[in-house]
């Protein structure tokens, strides 16, 4: 069973904050993270970004960190316009723009939640995507969280109480991560363990901050081209589900409690805006269905979703898009269960449903594209790569990351290198070009490692696997693998060009780790082999 965020770093971080106090022995400090000497007094932009980076180094290596190319692309299509709109409206200064990460990420969790971390990071649970019925609803939540970042609410809460110790701050931030996983007990343990004051029992934002994030977020939502009705309908959906909060399914309501005032303010703002019809309903229905399948990887959950389309005819929503999503979910769940005939039937039903809905040329194209990818995914699972490549040929001219990853997956499913050599070499070339342009793509590096292994290039595979760890922020793992590669390069038949690359990258990674440790423990000697805390 996967351990949730905050369970693993909980004791480590609390101990770290304790050891960061004056007088702690040096060897203890360099093995645990510190939060900085003055963070309780003033959390400037650089310090806030450093805090966010430290937490993201833990999050990116968590098994619940979602790397699904299609969902990541879909979220980027919502995130990027919102950030651009916030910048256009003047909510993001040049300083904040250049120093913050402005990165969204997905969490494999069925609870309904989204949360902001220091430094411009925003996480979204798959459960939130699954419960929304339009991209406008989802965008309203993301816009709200972006506004917490642009208005620097996290920094204001941390720096607002000069009496907070570093230990209390560690506990408060742990509460954010624990609450984001829907675990109230862990959140409370982190905060109480951090000796926070009674009135600071979480990093929940104040009512004034929530109202500010609503107001700013609504303007950002509309400026980005989304329908303002998305915020109102999302609030109404949350209000209807309020009674489910105690079941743990809606942790977002604990950290962002709804009030009649907030709902009324949103309706008032909507009345002042020109009416905008929600768009992209067909594609969103498919992506919400994908999130519904991926948010809970238990066999029994997939078995329930495999039959989700059985009641699709009885689903009542605007335009029948819920039926489309139900059939997509059934097909994907059947693929996961390797019930391929069942998946084929559900996929054909989804394709027919889309044709009957006929949502318009643009929506037909975007939704049809998602069904093409699902057909390629089915072909890969059935080890029929030719069928998958044929399906992808229906996307002429596309140059996207999902297309690259799907083609690589089909190449890997093409059998041994003796027969799949050309496809594998094409995949290696494409991935090598991609990572040279996007070196922080951990998934691409890990896929490249698999390709090099099948092509009989062990040294290149080791380096690619090391780069995957480095891209995820796991410098310790990257350095260990680079050193392993360097040892293997001493053989008589080793690729000496690749060995020299590994040697250079190893030196760069060790230097990067030393720089991070130097920021954490300024003015102290750090031995070269000291590792970053996990």
Buried (B, 14 or more C-beta within 10 A) or exposed (E): EEEBBBBBBBEBBBBBBBBBEEEBEEEEBBBBBBBBEEBBEEBBBEBBBBBBBBBBBBBBBBEBBBBBBBBBBBBEBBBEBBBBBBBEBEBBEEEBBEBBBBBBBBBBBBBBBBBBBBBBBBBBBBBBBBBBBBBBBBBBBBBBBBBBBBBBBBBBBBBEBEEBBBBBBBBBBBBBBBBBBBBBEBBBBBBEBBBBEEEBBBBBBEEEBBBBBBBBBBBBBBBBBBBBBBBBBBBBBBBEBEEEBEEBBBBBBBBBBBEEEBBEBBBEBBEEBEEBEBBBBBBBBBBBBBBBBBBBEEEEBBBEBBBBBEEBEEBEEEEBBBBBBBBBBBBBBBBBBEBBEBBBBBBBBBBEBBEEBEBEEEBBEBBBBBBBBBBBBBBBBBEBBEBBBEBBEEBEEEEBBBBBBBBBBBBBBBBEBEEBBEBBBBBBEBBBEBBEEEEEBBBBBBBBBBBBBBBEBBBBBBBBBBBBBBBBBBBBBBBBBBBBBBEBBEEEEBBEEBBEBBBEBBEEBBEBBBEBBEBBBEEEEBEEEBBBBE
